[in-house]
Amino acid sequence: MQAFEGITLIIILMIIVNAIGMGIFSSMIHNLLSEWKTREEKQALETEMTKKDAELQNPAKIQQMKGMMNGG
């Protein structure tokens, strides 16, 4: 009977430790997926900012050219 109690205790401890390990692993996977999503969003924003910057430079160049034509 004493051996059965010892095995039961070991089984319970193994279940607890395995559950903690699975929780840590799950947290790591969640953080990794979240980081990938954040990188994709950052890349999309940087691309959008680059496009907007290029769009804003064209009117600025036109204004400069108008100024030079008007004797400015």
Buried (B, 14 or more C-beta within 10 A) or exposed (E): EEEEEEEEEEEEEEEEEEEEEEEEEEEEEEEEEEEEEEEEEEEEEEEEEEEEEEEEEEEEEEEEEEEEEEEE
